[in-house]
Amino acid sequence: MKILFGVLDWGLGHATRDIPLIEGLLGIGHSVDIISNGRALKILKEKFGGRCNYYDISGLYVPQMYSSYFILACAMNLHKMAASILKSRKKINKIIKNGKYNWIISDNRFELYDRPSNSIMIIHTLNFNSHLLKYPITKLMEFITKPYGILIVPDFPKKGIAGIMGQNKNILNKEVHYIGVLSQIRKKHYKKNIDYFISLSGPEPQRTILENKLIKQCHKLKGNIVIAGANPDVNQTKTIGKNIKLYSFLNVQYQEEMMNRAKFIITRSGFTTTANMIELGKKRALLIPMPGQPEQEFLADLYERKKYFHHVHQDDINLEKDIKVAMKGFRGFRPQWRTKRSVKKFLKII
């Protein structure tokens, strides 16, 4: 079958979680064309090379996040966001018309769909448990998912990674499949010789703001420290002081190695980022939600309440203090199954 697969470029999380799905499709003989842009497209090209065809098309316009008022920034830029989707949709219509695809699969590319009978959306946010945002965001999710006949949720149907955020009983007249955790990382046996692994992710400028803040505080920590910058636009490795090594970017292979070697992980509370830790069975971690990003703030609070992982807000980071808290009383998230089985569930749907 011929498949058009769209990937959102907002950080690297959507691209990395789609890697095992695309690998699975190619592995059983399907033809896959990829629509993405920016850093997401770059790592997908590096991963799949000539095995796929690629379309560089910008998706949803996202305001730059210098402050915690992300929702307000989006409200003030609705006209730009709508215009970006319409512009992208015109280009995509031509691709779909000429491509004669059996399936259209969209990971949060809201403008990528054909008919409900052949359009699939991969999405983990179907609801929002916030007194202020619950109704508008829930209704927005219902509107966004309307063109798709099938929804694939990379979560568990009960006791899920995203809690209530992955559930919405008001989404009717379509198939909803919970396939389980998705991660490009695999658990492997390495010697645990990295005391702290800091994995930075997410859109700019907040990625760089957090990087600079953490580097200043890392000097107070004892042990072997590795920082992965999640910036594929730069290929740079440097040593900071006696015990800190900074990589501007780690490919999947080296990211997997570092996470397996790590005794403690410091990272964002993004859905895919935490899915990587869940895949590996990690228990010791400090999560730092992106300021003004409701999903990350919700997940960080959820994991704190459930005693999965400790979190701290970006403006309040005190690494020495926060790590001590995170070391006590948190048990991690135990998945019902792992990515290998999730991919099998996905391929059965296709």
N, C-alpha and C positions, 0 to 999 in steps of 0.2 A: 504493500500500500504506500501511497504518497502522502506525506504528512507535513504540514506547515506548523512550526513550533515557535511561538512568540515568548520572549523573556524580558521582563521588566529590568531596566537599568536603574536601580535605586540601591546603591551599595552593590555588594556582590552576592548577597544571600540567595536571590532568586536564581541566578545563573548556577551557583554551586549546587543547589538542591536539585536542579533539573538535569545535571550531568548524569546521575545514575539512570534517570528515566530515558534520556536520549540514547545513552549507551545501550539500554535494554532494547529500545526500538531498533537500533542499528544491528544489534546482535541477532535479531530474528528476521533480518532481511528487509526491513522497511526502509524507504527513502525519506530522509528528513531534511527539510529546508528550515533555516533558523532566521527569525527576525529579532534583532535587538540593536543596541547601540552602546557607545561609550565603553567603559571598562568591562561591563558584562559581556559584550560582543567580543572583546579582545581575548578574554580568558576562554570563551567557548571556541574561538578559532584556534587558539593554542592547543586546546584539548582534542578537538575533532579534526582539525586540518582539512584535507581534501575529502573527508568522508561525508561532509555536508555542504550544501550551498548556503550562502549567507546574504541577508539583506540588511543594510545599515540604515535603519529608520528610527528617528527619534520618537519617543513615546510621550507620556504625560509630562507636561512642564511642572517642575517642583520648585517652589521658592527656596532660595538659599536660607539656611537656618542659622542665623547668627545669635538668636535669642531663643527663649523657651516659648515664644508666642507663635508656634507653628500653625495652629488652627486659625488664628487671626490672619497670619500671612497668607494662608490658603484662601480664606474668605476674600481678602483684598485682591487676590490674583485669579479669581474664578474665570475672568474673561480670557486670561492668558492660558489657563489650564484647558478651558473648552476649545479655544482656538488650536492648541497643540494637538488635541485628540482629532479634531476635524481634519487638520492638515495631514496627519498620519493616516487617517482612515481613507482618504482619497488615494494615497499611494498603495495602501494595502488592498483596496478593492481591485486595482489593476493586477496585482500579484495573484490574488485568489482567482480572478476571472481567467487569467492565462495559465495558471498552474494546474487546474483540475485536480484539486486535492481530495483525498478520501476523508481526511480528518484535519480540522483546525484546532490546535491546542494552544491555549493562552495562559501563561502564568502571569496574571495580573496586568496583561496588556488589554485594557478595557475596550480598545478600538479594534481588536483582532477577533473577528467572528464571521461566519458565513450563515448557514441555516442552523436552527436549533438542533436539527437531526444529525449534523456533523460537527458541531462546535462544542468544545470542552474547555471549561475554565478550571485552572488549578488555583485554589484560594484557601487561605486558612483563617481569614477574618470574615465571619458571617454575622457577627453580633458585637455589641460593645456594652459592657457592664459599667456604665457611668450615668449618674443621674442627669448630668447636663447633656451628654453626647449620645446616650443610648438610642433615643428615638430617631434623631436625624441620621446617624451613621447606619443604624439597622435598616432604615428605609433606603438609604443610599446603596447599601449592599444588595437589597432586593432589586433595585433599579439596574444596577451594574450587571447582575447575573441574569437578567431577563433574556438576553439573546442566546443563552447557552442551554442546550438540552441536558448536559451532564456537568455536574460539579464534582471535582476531585479535591478532597480535603486531606492534606498530608499530616494527618493527626489520627488519634484513636477515637472511636465513637463514644466511649465512656472513659472517664478519668483521663481526659486528653491533655496534651501539652499546653494548649491555649485555654483550657477551662471553658467557661461559658462563651468566650469569644469565638469558639469554633462551632457553636450551635445556633440554629435559627429555625424554629418550627414554622415560621411564616413564609419560608421559601417553598413554594408549592409547584406542582406540575413539572417536575424535573427530577432526574436521578441524582442522588447525592451519595458519593462513595467515600468512606473514610478508609484510606489505604495504610495509614500508620506513619511513623517517623521516616523522614528522608534526609540523608546526609551523604556527602561524597567521601566522608572520612570512614575508615574501617579500623576496628580494634586489632592491634598487632602487639607482639611481645617485644618491647624495647626496655632497656634499663632506664629506670626513672631517675634521670640525672639533671633535669631542669627544675629548679626550685620554683620559679615563677615564669609562666608563659603568658605574655600579654598579646592578645589578638585584637587588633583594631579593625573596625569595619564601619560601613555606613557612608552616606554622602558627605561631601564637603559643605561648609568649612568645619563642621563639628568633629569630623575624624581627626583633622590636624590639631584642633584645639585640645582634644583629649590626649592626643599623642604628646604634645608639649607639656601638658600638666603632669602626666604620668612619668615622663622622663625625669622631670625635676625631683619627683619624690622617690624614684627608684634607687637613687644613690644611698638612701637610708636603709635599704633592705640588704640583708646578708644572703649570699647564695648565688647560684647561677641563674641569670635572668635573660630571657629571649623575648624580643619585641618584634611582632610581625605587623607591618604597616598597612597591608591591604591596598597598596597603591601600585598597580601593574604598569602605570605610566613611567615609573622610575625603577631602574635596576641598580640598586645600591645596597651594600652591606658595610656597616661600620661598627667599631667597638667603642663603647662609651665607658670610660673608667676601666676598672679591673674586671668587672663581672657582668657587664651588660653588652649584649650584641643586638644590633638593630638591623632588621631586614626590611627594605622598603616594600617587598612583596615576596610571598612564598607560594609556589605552585601547589597543586593538590597533594602531590607526593610528599613534599617537605612540610606542608601544614599538618598532614596526617602524622608524620614522624614526630614533629614537635609536640603535638597534642598528646600523643601516646607517651612520650617521655616526661611530660609535665606532671609535677606533684600538685601544683596549684595553678588555676587559670583565672586571668582577669580579662573581662571582655564585655561587650555590649549585651543587652538583654533582648536582642532581636530573635525572632522566632527560629530562623535557620541556625543562628549562632548557638543557641541553647540546644537545638536538635543535634548539633555535632557533639556536644558534651553528653547528651543523653545516649547517643549511639555508642559512645565509648564507656559509659557507666561512670562518668566522673562525679565526684561528690564534693570536692573542695574547690570552690570558685567564688569570685566576687563579680557581681554583675553591675554595670553602670549604664542605666537607660539613657538614650539620647534625649537631651532637653527638648520638651515640647512635643515629643513623639508619643501620642497617646497609647499606641500598641505596646511599645517597649516599657512605658511606665506601668501599664496594666499588668504585663507579664512579670515585671520585677516585683510588684506588690503581691501578685498571686504566688510566686515562688517563695517569697518571704513568709507569707501566711502558712503555706503548706510545708514549710521547713525543707524545701528542696535546695535553694541557694540563697545566700545573703546578697543584699544589694545596697548601693549607696548612690545618691544623686551626684552628678558631675561637679557641682559647685561645692560639695561638702566632702570631697575625697580627702581622706587621711589614711594612706595605704597601711602604715604600721598598725594603726588602731583597727581599721576595717578588716584586715586579714585575720587578726586575732579573733574577731567576732565570727567571721566566716568559717573558722576552723572548728567551731563548737556547735553541736546540735543540729547540723544540716546533713541530710541523708541523700541528696540527689534525687533524680527522677528515674524510677525503674520502668522501662518500656515493656509493653505487652509483647512486642516483637520488634525486630530491627529492619534496616533498610532492604536487605536482601528479599525478605518476604513482602515488604511494601511494593517493591518493583514488580514482583510477580503478580500482585493484586492489580497494579496499574495495567500491566500487559494483558491481563484477562479482560479488562474493560475495553481495550482497543481491539 
